[in-house]
Amino acid sequence: MRRARVVAAIGHAVPWAIAVVYFFAVPSDLDFGTQVMIWILFAMSLDLALGYAGILTLGQAAFFGLGAYTAGLFAIHLSPDPLLGHLAAIGVTMLVGALTGAMILHTTGVTLLMLTLAIVSVLSQYANQATDLTGGDNGLQGIRLDPIFGVFEFNIFGKTAYFYALVVLFGWFVLARRIVHSPFGRSLDGIRQNPHRMRAIGTPVWWRLLAIYTISAAMAGSAGALSAHATRFVGLSVLDLLTSGTVTVALILGGTRRLYGGFIGATIYLVVQDYSAKISPFFWEFVVGGLLIATVLLLEGGLLDFGPAVLRLRDRWQAGQRR
């Protein structure tokens, strides 16, 4: 048991060690590393709602985009302090998540799915039409940020943005891990499997779904704020339905209900997209599509299930040899 704990601790440390090594090994491409961490956080937010709670949603981009626009507008019109802007984005997305969740979480299945799509569509159209506020097709520009704590300045090398994203991602990961391993998280798993039985034993199903949906919205808004701060620009694509589809694909690739699934899925997706696009602007879609099909057909738990799947095949082969 002690050995298993040591192995588990090493496994938990590996992603964070890789992030630190990447900073020193690839200093010329920190912008890409920052985007990877932003999308990991985005995928993890979806995992809480879709994976752990079973809330069918294709509208996660609504909170990602809302967080990005809130952080950008806060920096332009109120204060260039990135931490205050980040907190504002989290607060706004939590509020919108709670309000929209209260309206839609009494539904299930296809109805719920369509309502989440409707929310992101409404926000996207508003951002497109409100050109005086959001910049419309031209995007939100002119975002200026003060140094974090008055010391760490955002520069063209991307060092501050990289560690800023890493610290935020780690903080949210710790919170998400505590949630999913708490009694509240265990009850969410029960609700996902059988909400009627959980309701019969006295669990406040609707309230717990609303709580995790609100937390998921805040996490996605935080990822959006990081994106706005890292790029100093917010375009309409942050509220695109394709953005919701992309983060869903990334999560499915990595595997749901594991937290680290978002780490694997988002990283693989962006790396494949980046390198395949260098071959052809459309080739990466073919590669990602093929990888997604193979993952769904062969690995029930996503790419995180690759190692256990290999071990299962080895055990079956050895059992066949003994016969």
C-alpha positions as CSV (number, residue, x, y, z in Angstrom):
1,M,0.0,0.0,0.0
2,R,2.9,2.3,0.8
3,R,4.4,1.7,-2.6
4,A,1.0,2.4,-4.3
5,R,0.9,5.7,-2.5
6,V,4.4,6.6,-3.6
7,V,3.5,5.7,-7.2
8,A,0.3,7.8,-7.0
9,A,2.2,10.8,-5.6
10,I,4.7,10.6,-8.4
11,G,1.9,10.3,-10.9
12,H,0.2,13.5,-9.5
13,A,3.5,15.4,-9.6
14,V,4.4,14.5,-13.2
15,P,2.1,17.0,-15.0
16,W,3.3,19.9,-12.9
17,A,6.9,18.8,-13.3
18,I,6.5,18.7,-17.1
19,A,5.0,22.3,-17.0
20,V,8.1,23.6,-15.1
21,V,10.5,21.7,-17.3
22,Y,8.7,23.1,-20.4
23,F,9.3,26.7,-19.1
24,F,13.1,26.2,-19.1
25,A,13.3,23.8,-22.1
26,V,11.2,25.7,-24.6
27,P,11.5,29.4,-23.6
28,S,10.8,30.5,-27.2
29,D,7.3,29.0,-27.3
30,L,5.8,29.8,-23.9
31,D,2.7,31.3,-25.6
32,F,1.8,27.8,-26.8
33,G,2.3,26.4,-23.3
34,T,0.1,29.1,-21.9
35,Q,-2.7,28.3,-24.3
36,V,-2.4,24.6,-23.4
37,M,-2.9,25.3,-19.7
38,I,-5.9,27.6,-20.5
39,W,-7.5,24.8,-22.4
40,I,-6.7,22.3,-19.7
41,L,-8.6,24.5,-17.3
42,F,-11.4,24.9,-19.7
43,A,-11.7,21.1,-20.2
44,M,-11.5,20.5,-16.5
45,S,-14.5,22.9,-16.0
46,L,-16.5,20.9,-18.5
47,D,-15.5,17.6,-16.7
48,L,-17.1,18.8,-13.5
49,A,-20.4,19.4,-15.1
50,L,-20.5,16.8,-17.8
51,G,-18.3,14.1,-16.5
52,Y,-19.0,14.1,-12.8
53,A,-22.5,15.5,-12.6
54,G,-23.8,14.2,-15.9
55,I,-25.1,17.6,-17.0
56,L,-25.4,17.5,-20.8
57,T,-24.1,20.8,-22.1
58,L,-22.6,22.2,-25.3
59,G,-22.7,25.7,-24.0
60,Q,-19.5,25.8,-22.0
61,A,-18.1,28.5,-24.4
62,A,-20.7,30.9,-23.0
63,F,-18.8,31.1,-19.7
64,F,-15.4,31.0,-21.3
65,G,-16.3,33.9,-23.6
66,L,-18.1,35.8,-20.9
67,G,-15.1,35.5,-18.6
68,A,-12.8,36.7,-21.5
69,Y,-15.0,39.7,-22.3
70,T,-15.4,40.6,-18.6
71,A,-11.7,40.5,-18.0
72,G,-11.0,42.6,-21.1
73,L,-13.6,45.2,-20.4
74,F,-12.5,45.5,-16.8
75,A,-9.0,46.2,-17.9
76,I,-10.0,48.8,-20.4
77,H,-12.7,50.7,-18.5
78,L,-12.1,50.0,-14.8
79,S,-8.7,48.9,-13.8
80,P,-5.7,47.3,-15.5
81,D,-5.0,45.1,-12.4
82,P,-5.1,41.6,-13.8
83,L,-6.0,40.0,-10.5
84,L,-9.0,42.2,-10.0
85,G,-10.1,41.6,-13.5
86,H,-9.7,37.9,-13.1
87,L,-11.8,38.0,-9.9
88,A,-14.4,40.1,-11.7
89,A,-14.6,37.5,-14.5
90,I,-15.0,34.7,-12.0
91,G,-17.7,36.6,-10.1
92,V,-19.7,37.5,-13.3
93,T,-19.6,33.9,-14.7
94,M,-20.6,32.5,-11.3
95,L,-23.6,34.8,-11.3
96,V,-24.6,34.0,-14.8
97,G,-24.0,30.3,-14.2
98,A,-26.3,30.3,-11.2
99,L,-29.0,32.3,-13.0
100,T,-29.0,30.2,-16.2
101,G,-28.5,27.0,-14.2
102,A,-31.6,27.8,-12.2
103,M,-33.6,28.2,-15.4
104,I,-32.4,25.1,-17.3
105,L,-31.4,22.4,-14.8
106,H,-35.0,21.4,-14.2
107,T,-34.8,19.8,-17.7
108,T,-32.9,16.8,-18.9
109,G,-31.7,15.1,-22.0
110,V,-32.0,16.8,-25.4
111,T,-34.0,19.7,-23.9
112,L,-31.2,20.6,-21.6
113,L,-28.7,20.3,-24.4
114,M,-30.7,22.6,-26.6
115,L,-31.1,25.2,-23.9
116,T,-27.3,25.3,-23.3
117,L,-26.8,25.8,-27.0
118,A,-29.4,28.6,-26.9
119,I,-27.5,30.4,-24.1
120,V,-24.2,30.5,-25.9
121,S,-25.9,31.5,-29.2
122,V,-27.7,34.4,-27.5
123,L,-24.4,35.6,-26.0
124,S,-22.6,35.2,-29.3
125,Q,-25.1,37.2,-31.2
126,Y,-25.2,40.0,-28.6
127,A,-21.3,40.2,-28.7
128,N,-21.5,40.4,-32.5
129,Q,-24.1,43.2,-32.4
130,A,-22.8,45.3,-29.5
131,T,-19.9,46.7,-31.4
132,D,-19.5,49.7,-29.2
133,L,-18.9,47.4,-26.2
134,T,-17.2,44.3,-27.6
135,G,-15.8,45.5,-30.9
136,G,-18.0,43.1,-32.8
137,D,-16.1,41.4,-35.7
138,N,-13.0,43.4,-34.9
139,G,-12.8,42.0,-31.4
140,L,-12.0,43.7,-28.1
141,Q,-8.7,45.4,-28.4
142,G,-6.6,47.8,-26.3
143,I,-6.3,45.6,-23.3
144,R,-3.6,47.0,-21.0
145,L,-2.4,45.2,-17.9
146,D,-0.4,46.3,-14.9
147,P,2.3,44.0,-13.5
148,I,1.1,41.3,-11.1
149,F,1.6,42.5,-7.6
150,G,3.4,45.5,-9.2
151,V,6.4,43.3,-10.0
152,F,5.7,40.6,-12.6
153,E,5.2,42.4,-15.9
154,F,3.4,40.9,-18.9
155,N,5.9,41.0,-21.8
156,I,6.4,39.7,-25.3
157,F,8.3,36.7,-23.9
158,G,5.2,35.3,-22.2
159,K,7.0,34.3,-19.0
160,T,4.6,36.0,-16.6
161,A,1.6,34.8,-18.5
162,Y,2.9,31.3,-18.4
163,F,3.4,31.1,-14.6
164,Y,0.2,33.1,-14.0
165,A,-1.7,30.4,-16.0
166,L,0.1,27.6,-14.2
167,V,-0.6,29.0,-10.7
168,V,-4.3,29.6,-11.6
169,L,-4.6,26.1,-13.1
170,F,-3.0,24.5,-10.0
171,G,-5.4,26.4,-7.7
172,W,-8.5,25.3,-9.5
173,F,-7.2,21.7,-9.8
174,V,-6.7,21.5,-6.0
175,L,-10.3,22.8,-5.5
176,A,-11.7,20.4,-8.1
177,R,-9.9,17.5,-6.5
178,R,-11.3,18.3,-3.1
179,I,-14.8,18.6,-4.5
180,V,-14.8,15.3,-6.4
181,H,-13.4,13.4,-3.5
182,S,-15.8,15.0,-0.9
183,P,-19.2,13.6,0.1
184,F,-20.7,16.3,-2.2
185,G,-18.7,14.9,-5.1
186,R,-19.7,11.3,-4.2
187,S,-23.3,12.5,-4.2
188,L,-22.8,14.0,-7.7
189,D,-21.7,10.6,-9.0
190,G,-24.8,9.0,-7.6
191,I,-27.0,11.7,-9.2
192,R,-25.3,11.1,-12.5
193,Q,-26.0,7.4,-12.3
194,N,-29.6,7.5,-10.9
195,P,-31.1,10.9,-9.9
196,H,-34.4,9.4,-9.0
197,R,-32.9,7.1,-6.4
198,M,-30.8,9.9,-5.0
199,R,-33.9,12.1,-4.7
200,A,-35.7,9.2,-3.0
201,I,-33.1,9.0,-0.3
202,G,-33.4,12.7,0.4
203,T,-30.6,14.2,-1.6
204,P,-31.3,17.8,-2.9
205,V,-30.6,16.9,-6.5
206,W,-31.4,20.2,-8.1
207,W,-29.5,22.3,-5.6
208,R,-26.4,20.1,-6.0
209,L,-26.5,20.2,-9.7
210,L,-26.9,24.0,-9.6
211,A,-23.9,24.2,-7.3
212,I,-21.6,22.2,-9.5
213,Y,-22.9,24.0,-12.6
214,T,-22.1,27.3,-11.0
215,I,-18.6,26.2,-10.0
216,S,-18.0,24.8,-13.5
217,A,-19.1,28.2,-15.0
218,A,-16.7,30.1,-12.7
219,M,-13.8,27.8,-13.7
220,A,-14.6,28.3,-17.4
221,G,-14.8,32.0,-16.8
222,S,-11.4,31.9,-15.2
223,A,-10.0,30.2,-18.3
224,G,-11.5,32.9,-20.4
225,A,-10.0,35.6,-18.3
226,L,-6.6,33.9,-18.6
227,S,-7.0,33.9,-22.4
228,A,-7.9,37.6,-22.5
229,H,-4.9,38.5,-20.3
230,A,-2.4,36.3,-22.2
231,T,-3.4,37.5,-25.7
232,R,-4.6,41.0,-24.9
233,F,-7.4,40.4,-27.3
234,V,-10.9,38.9,-27.2
235,G,-12.6,37.8,-30.5
236,L,-16.0,36.5,-31.2
237,S,-14.6,33.0,-31.5
238,V,-14.5,32.7,-27.7
239,L,-18.3,32.5,-27.9
240,D,-18.5,30.3,-30.9
241,L,-20.4,27.0,-30.8
242,L,-17.2,25.4,-32.3
243,T,-15.4,26.4,-29.1
244,S,-17.8,24.3,-27.0
245,G,-17.4,21.5,-29.5
246,T,-13.6,21.7,-29.3
247,V,-13.4,21.5,-25.6
248,T,-15.9,18.6,-25.6
249,V,-13.7,16.7,-28.1
250,A,-10.6,17.4,-26.0
251,L,-12.3,16.1,-22.8
252,I,-13.5,12.9,-24.6
253,L,-10.0,12.3,-26.0
254,G,-8.5,12.5,-22.5
255,G,-11.3,10.8,-20.6
256,T,-14.0,12.0,-18.3
257,R,-14.4,11.7,-14.5
258,R,-10.6,11.7,-13.9
259,L,-9.6,15.4,-13.8
260,Y,-6.3,14.5,-15.5
261,G,-8.4,13.6,-18.6
262,G,-8.5,17.3,-19.4
263,F,-4.8,17.5,-19.1
264,I,-4.2,14.7,-21.6
265,G,-7.0,15.6,-24.0
266,A,-6.4,19.3,-24.3
267,T,-2.6,18.8,-24.7
268,I,-3.0,16.2,-27.3
269,Y,-5.6,18.2,-29.2
270,L,-3.5,21.4,-29.3
271,V,-0.2,19.6,-30.1
272,V,-1.9,17.6,-33.0
273,Q,-3.6,20.7,-34.3
274,D,-0.3,22.7,-34.2
275,Y,1.9,20.2,-35.9
276,S,-0.6,18.8,-38.3
277,A,-1.6,22.3,-39.5
278,K,2.0,22.9,-40.5
279,I,1.5,20.1,-43.1
280,S,-1.9,21.4,-44.3
281,P,-4.4,23.8,-42.9
282,F,-7.1,21.1,-43.1
283,F,-5.0,18.0,-42.3
284,W,-5.2,18.5,-38.5
285,E,-9.0,18.0,-38.6
286,F,-8.5,14.7,-40.3
287,V,-5.9,13.6,-37.7
288,V,-8.0,14.8,-34.7
289,G,-11.1,13.1,-36.1
290,G,-9.3,9.8,-36.7
291,L,-7.8,10.0,-33.2
292,L,-11.3,10.7,-31.7
293,I,-12.9,7.8,-33.5
294,A,-10.1,5.4,-32.4
295,T,-10.3,6.6,-28.8
296,V,-14.1,6.1,-28.6
297,L,-14.0,2.7,-30.2
298,L,-11.0,1.3,-28.5
299,L,-10.5,3.2,-25.2
300,E,-13.6,3.5,-23.1
301,G,-11.9,5.7,-20.6
302,G,-10.2,8.0,-23.1
303,L,-6.4,8.2,-23.7
304,L,-5.8,7.8,-19.9
305,D,-7.1,4.3,-20.3
306,F,-4.3,3.4,-22.8
307,G,-2.0,1.9,-20.2
308,P,-4.6,-0.2,-18.5
309,A,-5.9,-1.3,-21.9
310,V,-2.4,-2.5,-22.9
311,L,-2.1,-4.4,-19.6
312,R,-5.5,-6.0,-20.1
313,L,-4.5,-7.2,-23.6
314,R,-1.2,-8.6,-22.2
315,D,-3.1,-10.5,-19.5
316,R,-5.5,-11.9,-22.1
317,W,-2.7,-13.0,-24.3
318,Q,-0.8,-14.6,-21.5
319,A,-4.0,-16.4,-20.4
320,G,-4.4,-17.7,-23.9
321,Q,-0.8,-18.9,-24.0
322,R,-1.3,-20.9,-20.8
323,R,-4.4,-22.6,-22.2
